[in-house]
Amino acid sequence: MKKENIHHKFDSLSEAHRALGLPQPRHPLISLINNATTQIQVSQPRGAHVLKFYKISYRPRLSGKIRYGQGHYDFDEGGLLFAAPNQLIGSNNDENANECSLYTLLIHPDFLWNYPLAKKIKQYGFFSYAANEGLHLSEEEKATIIAVFRMIDEELNSRMDDLSQDVIISQIELLLTYADRFYKRQFITRKAVSSNLLQQLESILETYFADERSLSEGIPTVQYLADQVNLSPSYLSDMLRSLTGQNAQQHIHDKLIEKAKEKLSTTSLSVSEVAYALGFEHSQSFSKLFKTKTNLSPLEFRRSFN
């Protein structure tokens, strides 16, 4: 019998601190582990694990080679890694497991309760990025991020008062806003890579339909595309959105409509047969998507074309 992988779960910040060999956090819902000044040797958790809180960490060194599709691109200035609650992070064969983070911010969702950030933080796609899609920082960006971490550290180690939580929340928002800006820069500075990515996706989708995989496997999914180009679904969608204004799902829909128009205009297949050939389980779903994208029903398109 195959042995099932058991992932350790950290339900509280206190439990995480114990696993790292650190004293108990000063606040039960937020903690900043400052490896730049601590005199305690921080031990890294081994293997994959699940946190019940947000984690934002800055590593002085990320992998010097960033992989995009079939290419690798140098960027050696370190960067940020993000994880959301209940997300599996790390692995038993993680090459970077022994690399220490300089700063690690742990935020329990309850700390954000009753603040707009509790909802807004879930809208940042980078909390779903894979480790190899971390935010790689320039020297100037690194200085900015470290300055924000130091402000949070100073506030957490000051005497807490009625405004302390408001101040820390605003500092977290500032950190996330900078991360969002710098990720957009990361996409923009790799537009040549993104253009190549568009060509790759076009080829992948074209082959998928040419091989009639849609008949047996249904409509291609964002996860399928992401797997083909070695990116996470969230990172793929955000990269495409920065280049074209559309996410990966919208690109798939555009390809479906393109293939549908081709079949409706060059074959005598019924609408149901076209829907089935493209991977739809129900022709009504196909007709609804087609109408949304073209303002015409499939039959109306066929008639107008003829």
DOLO-660354 format. One record per residue: residue number from 1; residue in one letter; y, x, z of N, C-alpha, C in turn. Coordinates in Angstrom, 2 decimals. Layout:
N
   n res     n.Y     n.X     n.Z    ca.Y    ca.X    ca.Z     c.Y     c.X     c.Z
 NUM   A       Y       X       Z       Y       X       Z       Y       X       Z
...
***
This chain:
306
   n res     n.Y     n.X     n.Z    ca.Y    ca.X    ca.Z     c.Y     c.X     c.Z
   1   M   -1.19    0.85    0.00    0.00    0.00    0.00    1.24    0.89    0.00
   2   K    2.21    0.51   -0.85    3.45    1.28   -0.95    4.30    1.07    0.30
   3   K    4.78    2.17    0.85    5.58    2.09    2.07    6.98    1.57    1.73
   4   E    7.41    0.57    2.44    8.73   -0.03    2.20    9.82    0.84    2.80
   5   N   10.89    1.06    2.01   12.02    1.84    2.50   12.75    1.06    3.59
   6   I   13.02    1.71    4.70   13.74    1.07    5.79   15.13    1.70    5.86
   7   H   16.14    0.86    5.75   17.52    1.34    5.79   18.10    1.07    7.17
   8   H   18.71    2.09    7.74   19.31    1.91    9.06   20.60    1.11    8.92
   9   K   20.81    0.17    9.85   22.01   -0.66    9.84   22.89   -0.31   11.03
  10   F   24.16   -0.11   10.73   25.15    0.11   11.78   25.97   -1.16   11.94
  11   D   25.73   -1.87   13.03   26.39   -3.16   13.24   27.77   -3.02   13.86
  12   S   28.03   -1.92   14.54   29.31   -1.75   15.21   29.83   -0.33   15.01
  13   L   31.12   -0.16   15.22   31.72    1.16   15.13   31.17    2.08   16.21
  14   S   30.88    1.51   17.37   30.32    2.31   18.46   28.98    2.92   18.06
  15   E   28.16    2.11   17.40   26.85    2.59   16.96   27.01    3.70   15.93
  16   A   27.97    3.55   15.03   28.22    4.59   14.02   28.69    5.88   14.68
  17   H   29.56    5.76   15.66   30.05    6.94   16.37   28.90    7.67   17.07
  18   R   27.99    6.91   17.68   26.85    7.54   18.35   26.00    8.30   17.36
  19   A   25.77    7.70   16.18   24.95    8.34   15.16   25.60    9.61   14.63
  20   L   26.93    9.67   14.67   27.67   10.84   14.21   27.88   11.87   15.30
  21   G   27.40   11.55   16.51   27.57   12.47   17.63   28.98   12.52   18.15
  22   L   29.71   11.39   18.05   31.11   11.32   18.47   31.28   10.47   19.72
  23   P   32.38   10.65   20.44   32.67    9.77   21.58   32.91    8.35   21.09
  24   Q   32.89    7.41   22.02   33.15    6.02   21.66   34.55    5.87   21.06
  25   P   34.71    4.99   20.07   36.05    4.80   19.48   37.02    4.21   20.49
  26   R   38.29    4.53   20.35   39.30    4.02   21.27   39.51    2.52   21.08
  27   H   39.30    2.06   19.84   39.43    0.64   19.54   38.09    0.17   18.98
  28   P   37.56   -0.97   19.42   36.22   -1.40   18.98   36.15   -1.83   17.52
  29   L   37.31   -2.08   16.87   37.29   -2.64   15.52   37.88   -1.71   14.46
  30   I   38.43   -0.58   14.87   38.97    0.36   13.90   38.88    1.77   14.45
  31   S   38.55    2.70   13.57   38.41    4.08   14.00   38.73    5.01   12.84
  32   L   39.42    6.09   13.13   39.65    7.13   12.13   39.03    8.42   12.63
  33   I   38.01    8.87   11.95   37.35   10.12   12.30   38.08   11.24   11.57
  34   N   38.78   12.07   12.33   39.62   13.13   11.78   38.89   14.46   11.90
  35   N   38.22   14.86   10.85   37.46   16.10   10.86   38.36   17.32   10.71
  36   A   39.64   17.05   10.41   40.58   18.16   10.22   40.95   18.79   11.55
  37   T   40.94   17.99   12.63   41.40   18.50   13.92   40.36   18.39   15.03
  38   T   39.29   17.59   14.82   38.32   17.40   15.89   37.59   18.69   16.22
  39   Q   37.30   18.88   17.47   36.56   20.06   17.92   35.06   19.76   18.02
  40   I   34.68   18.53   17.68   33.28   18.13   17.79   32.61   18.25   16.43
  41   Q   31.42   18.81   16.41   30.66   18.92   15.17   30.13   17.54   14.79
  42   V   30.60   17.02   13.66   30.18   15.69   13.21   28.89   15.82   12.41
  43   S   27.82   15.15   12.87   26.56   15.16   12.15   26.53   14.01   11.16
  44   Q   26.00   14.27    9.97   25.97   13.25    8.92   24.68   12.42    9.03
  45   P   24.77   11.08    8.89   23.56   10.26    8.91   22.70   10.57    7.70
  46   R   21.39   10.63    7.92   20.47   10.95    6.84   19.96    9.68    6.20
  47   G   19.76    9.73    4.89   19.17    8.61    4.18   20.14    7.48    3.94
  48   A   19.64    6.44    3.28   20.46    5.28    2.96   20.72    4.45    4.21
  49   H   21.91    3.85    4.28   22.24    3.03    5.44   23.21    1.92    5.03
  50   V   23.29    0.92    5.89   24.16   -0.23    5.65   25.15   -0.34    6.80
  51   L   26.42   -0.50    6.46   27.46   -0.67    7.46   27.91   -2.13    7.50
  52   K   28.31   -2.59    8.66   28.84   -3.95    8.80   30.37   -3.94    8.77
  53   F   30.94   -2.86    8.25   32.39   -2.72    8.24   32.80   -1.92    7.00
  54   Y   34.11   -1.89    6.73   34.63   -1.12    5.61   34.67    0.36    5.96
  55   K   34.46    1.18    4.94   34.53    2.62    5.13   35.34    3.24    3.99
  56   I   36.33    4.02    4.36   37.14    4.76    3.38   37.13    6.21    3.81
  57   S   36.62    7.09    2.98   36.53    8.49    3.39   37.13    9.40    2.34
  58   Y   37.77   10.46    2.82   38.32   11.48    1.93   37.48   12.74    2.05
  59   R   36.96   13.20    0.92   36.19   14.44    0.90   37.00   15.51    0.18
  60   P   37.13   16.69    0.76   37.87   17.76    0.10   37.25   18.15   -1.24
  61   R   35.94   17.93   -1.34   35.26   18.21   -2.59   34.37   17.03   -2.96
  62   L   34.65   16.43   -4.10   33.68   15.56   -4.73   32.96   16.41   -5.77
  63   S   31.94   15.86   -6.37   31.25   16.62   -7.40   32.26   17.06   -8.45
  64   G   32.24   18.35   -8.80   33.20   18.87   -9.76   33.05   18.31  -11.15
  65   K   31.91   17.70  -11.44   31.67   17.13  -12.76   31.57   15.62  -12.63
  66   I   32.50   14.90  -13.26   32.44   13.44  -13.25   31.72   12.99  -14.50
  67   R   30.74   12.14  -14.36   29.99   11.68  -15.53   30.50   10.33  -16.01
  68   Y   30.80   10.27  -17.30   31.17    9.02  -17.96   30.29    8.91  -19.19
  69   G   29.33    7.96  -19.18   28.42    7.84  -20.31   27.64    9.13  -20.47
  70   Q   27.78    9.78  -21.63   27.05   11.02  -21.89   27.90   12.25  -21.63
  71   G   29.15   12.06  -21.19   30.04   13.19  -20.99   30.26   13.55  -19.55
  72   H   30.72   14.79  -19.31   31.07   15.24  -17.96   32.49   15.81  -18.01
  73   Y   33.28   15.53  -16.97   34.67   15.94  -16.98   35.03   16.57  -15.64
  74   D   35.65   17.75  -15.71   35.96   18.50  -14.49   37.13   17.90  -13.72
  75   F   37.00   17.87  -12.42   38.10   17.46  -11.55   37.71   17.88  -10.13
  76   D   38.33   18.94   -9.64   37.81   19.60   -8.44   38.65   19.42   -7.18
  77   E   39.59   18.49   -7.19   40.52   18.39   -6.07   40.07   17.47   -4.95
  78   G   38.85   17.00   -4.97   38.39   16.09   -3.92   38.85   14.68   -4.18
  79   G   38.47   13.76   -3.29   38.88   12.39   -3.52   38.35   11.41   -2.49
  80   L   38.53   10.12   -2.80   38.20    9.04   -1.89   36.92    8.32   -2.31
  81   L   36.17    7.91   -1.30   34.99    7.07   -1.49   35.17    5.81   -0.66
  82   F   34.72    4.68   -1.19   34.92    3.39   -0.54   33.58    2.67   -0.40
  83   A   33.42    1.93    0.70   32.24    1.10    0.89   32.64   -0.18    1.60
  84   A   32.05   -1.30    1.19   32.33   -2.60    1.79   31.22   -2.97    2.77
  85   P   31.48   -3.92    3.67   30.43   -4.35    4.60   29.18   -4.82    3.87
  86   N   28.02   -4.49    4.46   26.70   -4.90    3.95   26.33   -4.23    2.63
  87   Q   27.03   -3.17    2.28   26.72   -2.42    1.06   25.82   -1.25    1.41
  88   L   24.76   -1.06    0.65   23.85    0.07    0.87   24.51    1.33    0.33
  89   I   24.68    2.33    1.18   25.30    3.57    0.75   24.42    4.75    1.12
  90   G   24.60    5.84    0.37   23.77    7.01    0.59   22.38    6.82    0.04
  91   S   21.58    7.86    0.10   20.18    7.79   -0.34   19.41    8.92    0.31
  92   N   18.10    8.82    0.22   17.25    9.85    0.84   17.32   11.17    0.09
  93   N   17.78   11.13   -1.18   17.90   12.37   -1.95   19.34   12.61   -2.39
  94   D   20.29   12.22   -1.54   21.71   12.37   -1.84   22.07   13.85   -1.84
  95   E   22.52   14.34   -3.00   22.86   15.75   -3.13   24.07   16.12   -2.28
  96   N   24.94   15.13   -1.99   26.17   15.41   -1.26   26.07   15.04    0.22
  97   A   24.86   14.82    0.72   24.69   14.32    2.08   25.27   15.28    3.12
  98   N   25.26   16.58    2.80   25.73   17.55    3.78   27.22   17.87    3.65
  99   E   27.88   17.25    2.68   29.30   17.48    2.50   30.08   16.59    3.46
 100   C   30.87   17.19    4.34   31.62   16.45    5.35   32.89   15.86    4.77
 101   S   33.23   14.67    5.25   34.51   14.08    4.89   35.57   14.62    5.84
 102   L   36.78   14.82    5.32   37.87   15.31    6.16   38.42   14.17    7.01
 103   Y   38.53   12.98    6.41   38.96   11.78    7.13   38.00   10.64    6.77
 104   T   37.61    9.87    7.76   36.80    8.67    7.54   37.38    7.53    8.34
 105   L   37.82    6.50    7.63   38.40    5.32    8.27   37.38    4.19    8.26
 106   L   37.06    3.68    9.45   36.12    2.58    9.61   36.89    1.35   10.08
 107   I   36.72    0.23    9.37   37.49   -0.98    9.68   36.54   -2.17    9.76
 108   H   36.40   -2.73   10.92   35.59   -3.94   11.05   36.37   -5.12   10.46
 109   P   35.70   -6.02    9.71   36.41   -7.16    9.12   37.21   -7.98   10.13
 110   D   36.74   -8.03   11.37   37.45   -8.81   12.39   38.83   -8.24   12.69
 111   F   39.03   -6.95   12.44   40.34   -6.35   12.69   41.39   -6.94   11.74
 112   L   40.94   -7.40   10.56   41.84   -7.94    9.55   42.02   -9.44    9.67
 113   W   41.26  -10.05   10.55   41.28  -11.51   10.67   42.68  -12.02   10.94
 114   N   43.03  -13.09   10.26   44.34  -13.75   10.40   45.48  -12.99    9.72
 115   Y   45.13  -11.96    8.94   46.10  -11.24    8.13   45.78  -11.47    6.65
 116   P   46.77  -11.52    5.76   46.50  -11.69    4.32   45.57  -10.61    3.77
 117   L   45.58   -9.43    4.39   44.73   -8.34    3.92   43.24   -8.68    4.01
 118   A   42.86   -9.58    4.92   41.45   -9.96    5.06   40.91  -10.51    3.75
 119   K   41.74  -11.25    3.02   41.35  -11.79    1.72   41.61  -10.80    0.59
 120   K   42.74  -10.14    0.66   43.15   -9.24   -0.42   42.20   -8.06   -0.56
 121   I   41.68   -7.54    0.54   40.83   -6.35    0.49   39.56   -6.60   -0.33
 122   K   39.12   -7.86   -0.38   37.92   -8.20   -1.15   38.17   -8.19   -2.65
 123   Q   39.43   -8.14   -3.04   39.77   -8.17   -4.47   39.82   -6.77   -5.08
 124   Y   39.73   -5.74   -4.25   39.74   -4.38   -4.78   38.35   -4.01   -5.27
 125   G   38.23   -3.81   -6.58   36.92   -3.53   -7.17   36.32   -2.22   -6.71
 126   F   37.18   -1.26   -6.29   36.64    0.06   -5.98   35.76    0.08   -4.74
 127   F   35.74   -1.00   -3.95   34.78   -1.05   -2.84   33.36   -1.27   -3.33
 128   S   33.21   -1.58   -4.62   31.88   -1.77   -5.20   31.49   -0.64   -6.14
 129   Y   32.31    0.39   -6.23   31.99    1.51   -7.11   30.88    2.36   -6.51
 130   A   30.13    3.02   -7.39   29.11    3.96   -6.93   29.77    5.26   -6.49
 131   A   29.01    6.08   -5.77   29.57    7.32   -5.22   30.09    8.24   -6.32
 132   N   29.41    8.26   -7.48   29.84    9.14   -8.57   31.09    8.61   -9.27
 133   E   31.58    7.43   -8.84   32.78    6.85   -9.42   33.94    6.87   -8.42
 134   G   33.86    7.80   -7.47   34.91    7.92   -6.47   36.25    8.24   -7.11
 135   L   37.31    8.09   -6.33   38.66    8.35   -6.81   38.95    9.84   -6.71
 136   H   39.06   10.51   -7.85   39.35   11.94   -7.88   40.86   12.15   -7.89
 137   L   41.34   12.96   -6.97   42.77   13.08   -6.72   43.35   14.40   -7.22
 138   S   44.58   14.34   -7.73   45.32   15.56   -8.03   45.86   16.11   -6.71
 139   E   46.45   17.30   -6.75   47.00   17.89   -5.53   48.10   17.01   -4.94
 140   E   48.96   16.44   -5.81   50.05   15.58   -5.32   49.50   14.30   -4.71
 141   E   48.50   13.71   -5.37   47.90   12.49   -4.85   47.18   12.76   -3.53
 142   K   46.51   13.90   -3.45   45.82   14.27   -2.21   46.81   14.36   -1.05
 143   A   47.96   14.97   -1.29   48.97   15.10   -0.24   49.44   13.73    0.23
 144   T   49.61   12.80   -0.70   50.05   11.45   -0.37   49.01   10.74    0.50
 145   I   47.75   10.80    0.08   46.67   10.12    0.81   46.50   10.71    2.21
 146   I   46.53   12.03    2.32   46.37   12.66    3.63   47.52   12.29    4.55
 147   A   48.73   12.16    3.98   49.89   11.76    4.79   49.68   10.36    5.38
 148   V   49.09    9.45    4.60   48.83    8.09    5.10   47.75    8.13    6.18
 149   F   46.70    8.92    5.96   45.67    9.05    7.00   46.27    9.58    8.30
 150   R   47.16   10.52    8.19   47.78   11.10    9.40   48.64   10.06   10.13
 151   M   49.31    9.20    9.36   50.10    8.14   10.00   49.20    7.18   10.76
 152   I   48.07    6.82   10.16   47.12    5.93   10.83   46.57    6.60   12.08
 153   D   46.24    7.87   11.95   45.69    8.62   13.09   46.69    8.67   14.24
 154   E   47.95    8.93   13.90   48.99    9.00   14.93   49.16    7.65   15.63
 155   E   49.13    6.57   14.84   49.30    5.24   15.43   48.12    4.87   16.32
 156   L   46.92    5.20   15.88   45.73    4.87   16.66   45.67    5.65   17.98
 157   N   46.26    6.84   17.96   46.23    7.67   19.17   47.47    7.51   20.03
 158   S   48.37    6.61   19.62   49.55    6.32   20.43   49.22    5.18   21.40
 159   R   50.13    4.94   22.30   49.95    3.83   23.23   50.04    2.52   22.47
 160   M   49.00    1.68   22.58   48.96    0.42   21.85   49.94   -0.57   22.45
 161   D   50.65   -1.30   21.55   51.56   -2.34   22.01   51.39   -3.58   21.11
 162   D   52.29   -4.55   21.24   52.16   -5.81   20.52   52.26   -5.64   19.00
 163   L   52.88   -4.57   18.55   53.08   -4.37   17.11   52.10   -3.35   16.51
 164   S   51.25   -2.78   17.34   50.35   -1.73   16.86   49.45   -2.22   15.71
 165   Q   48.86   -3.39   15.88   47.97   -3.89   14.84   48.75   -4.16   13.54
 166   D   49.94   -4.73   13.65   50.76   -4.98   12.46   51.05   -3.67   11.72
 167   V   51.39   -2.64   12.48   51.71   -1.34   11.87   50.48   -0.77   11.17
 168   I   49.33   -0.80   11.84   48.11   -0.23   11.27   47.68   -1.01   10.03
 169   I   47.78   -2.34   10.08   47.45   -3.16    8.92   48.32   -2.76    7.73
 170   S   49.62   -2.58    7.97   50.53   -2.21    6.88   50.18   -0.82    6.34
 171   Q   49.72    0.08    7.21   49.33    1.41    6.75   48.04    1.36    5.93
 172   I   47.11    0.51    6.32   45.89    0.33    5.52   46.24   -0.24    4.15
 173   E   47.15   -1.22    4.13   47.59   -1.78    2.85   48.23   -0.71    1.96
 174   L   49.01    0.17    2.57   49.63    1.26    1.81   48.57    2.17    1.23
 175   L   47.55    2.51    2.02   46.47    3.36    1.55   45.75    2.72    0.36
 176   L   45.47    1.43    0.46   44.77    0.73   -0.61   45.63    0.58   -1.86
 177   T   46.92    0.39   -1.67   47.83    0.28   -2.82   47.89    1.60   -3.57
 178   Y   47.97    2.70   -2.84   47.93    4.01   -3.49   46.61    4.23   -4.21
 179   A   45.51    3.83   -3.57   44.20    3.99   -4.21   44.13    3.20   -5.51
 180   D   44.67    1.98   -5.48   44.68    1.15   -6.68   45.51    1.82   -7.78
 181   R   46.67    2.33   -7.42   47.52    3.02   -8.40   46.82    4.24   -8.98
 182   F   46.20    5.05   -8.11   45.59    6.29   -8.57   44.33    6.02   -9.41
 183   Y   43.61    4.94   -9.10   42.47    4.58   -9.96   42.95    4.20  -11.35
 184   K   44.07    3.48  -11.42   44.61    3.12  -12.74   44.99    4.38  -13.50
 185   R   45.55    5.36  -12.79   45.83    6.65  -13.42   44.55    7.31  -13.91
 186   Q   43.50    7.22  -13.11   42.22    7.85  -13.48   41.68    7.24  -14.77
 187   F   41.83    5.93  -14.91   41.38    5.27  -16.15   42.26    5.69  -17.32
 188   I   43.58    5.71  -17.10   44.51    6.01  -18.20   44.32    7.44  -18.70
 189   T   44.14    8.39  -17.77   44.00    9.79  -18.19   42.68   10.05  -18.88
 190   R   41.80    9.08  -18.86   40.52    9.22  -19.56   40.40    8.20  -20.68
 191   K   41.54    7.90  -21.34   41.51    6.90  -22.40   40.63    7.33  -23.57
 192   A   40.60    8.63  -23.84   39.72    9.10  -24.91   38.27    8.80  -24.58
 193   V   37.92    8.98  -23.29   36.57    8.65  -22.83   36.35    7.16  -22.92
 194   S   37.38    6.37  -22.55   37.27    4.93  -22.59   37.09    4.42  -24.01
 195   S   37.79    5.06  -24.96   37.65    4.66  -26.36   36.23    4.91  -26.84
 196   N   35.67    6.04  -26.42   34.28    6.32  -26.76   33.35    5.32  -26.09
 197   L   33.71    4.89  -24.88   32.93    3.89  -24.17   32.91    2.57  -24.94
 198   L   34.04    2.18  -25.50   34.10    0.95  -26.29   33.15    1.02  -27.48
 199   Q   33.11    2.17  -28.13   32.21    2.36  -29.27   30.75    2.27  -28.81
 200   Q   30.48    2.85  -27.65   29.13    2.79  -27.09   28.71    1.34  -26.83
 201   L   29.60    0.58  -26.19   29.28   -0.81  -25.85   29.07   -1.64  -27.10
 202   E   29.90   -1.41  -28.11   29.74   -2.13  -29.38   28.37   -1.84  -29.99
 203   S   27.98   -0.57  -29.96   26.68   -0.18  -30.51   25.52   -0.78  -29.70
 204   I   25.66   -0.77  -28.36   24.61   -1.32  -27.49   24.43   -2.81  -27.74
 205   L   25.53   -3.55  -27.83   25.44   -5.00  -28.05   24.94   -5.30  -29.46
 206   E   25.37   -4.53  -30.42   24.93   -4.74  -31.81   23.41   -4.54  -31.91
 207   T   22.93   -3.48  -31.28   21.49   -3.21  -31.29   20.72   -4.29  -30.54
 208   Y   21.27   -4.75  -29.44   20.62   -5.79  -28.62   20.35   -7.03  -29.46
 209   F   21.34   -7.49  -30.23   21.17   -8.69  -31.04   20.37   -8.42  -32.31
 210   A   20.53   -7.22  -32.89   19.77   -6.86  -34.10   18.28   -6.81  -33.81
 211   D   17.94   -6.35  -32.61   16.52   -6.28  -32.20   16.01   -7.60  -31.66
 212   E   16.87   -8.61  -31.63   16.53   -9.96  -31.16   16.02   -9.95  -29.72
 213   R   16.57   -9.06  -28.92   16.18   -9.01  -27.51   16.65  -10.27  -26.78
 214   S   17.69  -10.91  -27.33   18.21  -12.13  -26.71   17.17  -13.24  -26.68
 215   L   16.22  -13.21  -27.62   15.17  -14.24  -27.66   14.25  -14.13  -26.45
 216   S   13.99  -12.92  -26.01   13.07  -12.73  -24.88   13.77  -12.45  -23.56
 217   E   14.98  -11.89  -23.62   15.66  -11.47  -22.39   16.94  -12.24  -22.10
 218   G   17.34  -13.13  -23.01   18.53  -13.93  -22.78   19.81  -13.19  -23.11
 219   I   20.91  -13.73  -22.67   22.23  -13.14  -22.93   22.32  -11.79  -22.21
 220   P   22.84  -10.75  -22.87   23.00   -9.46  -22.17   23.95   -9.61  -20.98
 221   T   23.63   -8.95  -19.90   24.41   -9.07  -18.68   25.32   -7.85  -18.50
 222   V   26.29   -7.99  -17.62   27.16   -6.87  -17.29   26.34   -5.75  -16.66
 223   Q   25.36   -6.11  -15.83   24.51   -5.10  -15.21   23.75   -4.31  -16.26
 224   Y   23.28   -5.00  -17.30   22.56   -4.32  -18.39   23.46   -3.30  -19.08
 225   L   24.68   -3.71  -19.42   25.62   -2.80  -20.07   25.94   -1.62  -19.17
 226   A   26.19   -1.90  -17.89   26.53   -0.83  -16.94   25.40    0.19  -16.84
 227   D   24.16   -0.29  -16.81   23.02    0.61  -16.73   22.94    1.51  -17.97
 228   Q   23.28    0.97  -19.12   23.19    1.72  -20.37   24.20    2.87  -20.44
 229   V   25.32    2.72  -19.76   26.36    3.76  -19.81   26.53    4.49  -18.47
 230   N   25.57    4.28  -17.57   25.53    5.01  -16.30   26.77    4.79  -15.44
 231   L   27.22    3.53  -15.38   28.35    3.16  -14.54   27.97    1.93  -13.72
 232   S   28.68    1.69  -12.63   28.46    0.45  -11.88   29.17   -0.69  -12.61
 233   P   28.71   -1.93  -12.44   29.36   -3.07  -13.11   30.85   -3.18  -12.81
 234   S   31.24   -2.96  -11.55   32.65   -3.08  -11.18   33.49   -2.02  -11.86
 235   Y   33.00   -0.78  -11.87   33.76    0.31  -12.48   33.88    0.10  -13.98
 236   L   32.79   -0.34  -14.61   32.81   -0.61  -16.04   33.85   -1.67  -16.37
 237   S   33.86   -2.76  -15.62   34.81   -3.84  -15.88   36.25   -3.40  -15.67
 238   D   36.49   -2.63  -14.60   37.85   -2.17  -14.33   38.32   -1.18  -15.39
 239   M   37.42   -0.32  -15.84   37.78    0.63  -16.89   38.13   -0.10  -18.18
 240   L   37.32   -1.09  -18.55   37.58   -1.87  -19.76   38.88   -2.66  -19.64
 241   R   39.11   -3.22  -18.45   40.33   -4.01  -18.24   41.58   -3.14  -18.40
 242   S   41.50   -1.89  -17.94   42.65   -1.00  -18.07   42.92   -0.64  -19.52
 243   L   41.88   -0.66  -20.35   42.02   -0.26  -21.75   42.31   -1.44  -22.67
 244   T   41.67   -2.58  -22.42   41.76   -3.71  -23.35   42.32   -4.99  -22.73
 245   G   42.42   -5.01  -21.39   42.86   -6.24  -20.73   41.73   -7.22  -20.49
 246   Q   40.51   -6.85  -20.87   39.35   -7.72  -20.68   38.27   -7.01  -19.89
 247   N   37.55   -7.76  -19.05   36.45   -7.16  -18.30   35.18   -7.16  -19.14
 248   A   34.10   -6.64  -18.57   32.85   -6.49  -19.32   32.27   -7.85  -19.73
 249   Q   32.37   -8.85  -18.85   31.85  -10.18  -19.17   32.58  -10.76  -20.37
 250   Q   33.88  -10.56  -20.44   34.66  -11.07  -21.57   34.29  -10.36  -22.87
 251   H   33.97   -9.08  -22.77   33.53   -8.35  -23.96   32.20   -8.92  -24.47
 252   I   31.31   -9.23  -23.54   30.03   -9.84  -23.94   30.27  -11.19  -24.60
 253   H   31.15  -11.99  -24.03   31.47  -13.31  -24.61   32.04  -13.17  -26.01
 254   D   32.92  -12.19  -26.21   33.50  -11.98  -27.54   32.43  -11.63  -28.56
 255   K   31.46  -10.81  -28.12   30.36  -10.44  -29.04   29.49  -11.65  -29.34
 256   L   29.25  -12.48  -28.34   28.47  -13.70  -28.55   29.15  -14.62  -29.57
 257   I   30.46  -14.78  -29.46   31.19  -15.63  -30.39   31.17  -15.03  -31.79
 258   E   31.32  -13.73  -31.87   31.25  -13.06  -33.18   29.90  -13.32  -33.85
 259   K   28.82  -13.17  -33.10   27.48  -13.39  -33.66   27.26  -14.87  -33.98
 260   A   27.83  -15.75  -33.13   27.69  -17.19  -33.38   28.40  -17.58  -34.68
 261   K   29.60  -17.07  -34.89   30.33  -17.36  -36.13   29.56  -16.88  -37.35
 262   E   28.96  -15.72  -37.19   28.16  -15.15  -38.29   26.99  -16.06  -38.65
 263   K   26.28  -16.55  -37.63   25.12  -17.41  -37.89   25.54  -18.79  -38.39
 264   L   26.63  -19.33  -37.85   27.09  -20.65  -38.26   27.60  -20.65  -39.69
 265   S   28.13  -19.52  -40.14   28.72  -19.46  -41.48   27.77  -18.95  -42.56
 266   T   26.67  -18.31  -42.17   25.78  -17.72  -43.19   24.36  -18.26  -43.16
 267   T   24.04  -19.12  -42.17   22.69  -19.70  -42.10   22.80  -21.22  -41.98
 268   S   21.65  -21.85  -42.11   21.58  -23.31  -41.94   20.99  -23.68  -40.59
 269   L   20.95  -22.72  -39.66   20.41  -22.99  -38.32   21.23  -24.07  -37.64
 270   S   20.56  -24.93  -36.89   21.27  -25.94  -36.11   22.00  -25.27  -34.97
 271   V   22.90  -26.00  -34.34   23.65  -25.46  -33.20   22.69  -25.05  -32.09
 272   S   21.67  -25.85  -31.85   20.69  -25.52  -30.81   19.93  -24.25  -31.15
 273   E   19.60  -24.08  -32.43   18.87  -22.88  -32.86   19.75  -21.64  -32.75
 274   V   21.03  -21.78  -33.06   21.95  -20.66  -32.90   22.06  -20.27  -31.43
 275   A   22.19  -21.29  -30.60   22.30  -21.04  -29.15   21.06  -20.31  -28.64
 276   Y   19.90  -20.76  -29.05   18.64  -20.15  -28.62   18.55  -18.71  -29.11
 277   A   18.94  -18.46  -30.37   18.86  -17.12  -30.95   19.76  -16.13  -30.20
 278   L   20.85  -16.64  -29.63   21.79  -15.78  -28.92   21.44  -15.59  -27.44
 279   G   20.42  -16.32  -26.98   19.95  -16.12  -25.60   20.34  -17.21  -24.63
 280   F   20.99  -18.29  -25.11   21.36  -19.39  -24.23   20.15  -20.27  -23.93
 281   E   20.02  -20.68  -22.68   18.94  -21.59  -22.31   19.27  -23.01  -22.72
 282   H   20.56  -23.35  -22.70   20.98  -24.71  -23.04   22.07  -24.66  -24.09
 283   S   21.92  -25.45  -25.15   22.91  -25.45  -26.23   24.27  -25.94  -25.75
 284   Q   24.27  -26.79  -24.69   25.55  -27.28  -24.18   26.41  -26.13  -23.64
 285   S   25.76  -25.16  -23.00   26.50  -24.00  -22.46   27.10  -23.19  -23.60
 286   F   26.33  -23.05  -24.68   26.83  -22.33  -25.85   28.02  -23.05  -26.45
 287   S   27.90  -24.35  -26.63   28.97  -25.14  -27.25   30.24  -25.10  -26.40
 288   K   30.07  -25.13  -25.09   31.23  -25.09  -24.19   31.95  -23.76  -24.31
 289   L   31.20  -22.64  -24.33   31.80  -21.32  -24.46   32.49  -21.19  -25.82
 290   F   31.83  -21.66  -26.87   32.39  -21.55  -28.22   33.71  -22.31  -28.31
 291   K   33.73  -23.51  -27.74   34.94  -24.35  -27.75   36.07  -23.68  -26.96
 292   T   35.71  -23.08  -25.84   36.71  -22.41  -25.00   37.34  -21.24  -25.74
 293   K   36.51  -20.50  -26.47   36.98  -19.29  -27.13   37.69  -19.57  -28.46
 294   T   37.33  -20.64  -29.16   37.85  -20.86  -30.51   38.66  -22.14  -30.67
 295   N   38.63  -23.00  -29.65   39.27  -24.33  -29.73   38.60  -25.24  -30.76
 296   L   37.41  -24.86  -31.18   36.62  -25.67  -32.11   35.20  -25.77  -31.57
 297   S   34.53  -26.88  -31.83   33.10  -26.96  -31.52   32.36  -26.18  -32.60
 298   P   31.11  -25.79  -32.35   30.35  -25.09  -33.39   30.29  -25.86  -34.71
 299   L   30.10  -27.17  -34.65   30.04  -27.98  -35.87   31.40  -28.03  -36.56
 300   E   32.45  -28.14  -35.79   33.79  -28.14  -36.37   34.08  -26.80  -37.06
 301   F   33.65  -25.72  -36.46   33.84  -24.41  -37.09   33.07  -24.34  -38.39
 302   R   31.84  -24.79  -38.38   31.02  -24.75  -39.61   31.66  -25.57  -40.73
 303   R   32.16  -26.74  -40.38   32.80  -27.58  -41.38   34.09  -26.96  -41.91
 304   S   34.89  -26.38  -41.00   36.15  -25.77  -41.44   35.88  -24.53  -42.29
 305   F   34.81  -23.82  -41.99   34.47  -22.62  -42.76   34.03  -23.01  -44.16
 306   N   33.27  -24.10  -44.26   32.75  -24.53  -45.56   33.83  -25.27  -46.36
***
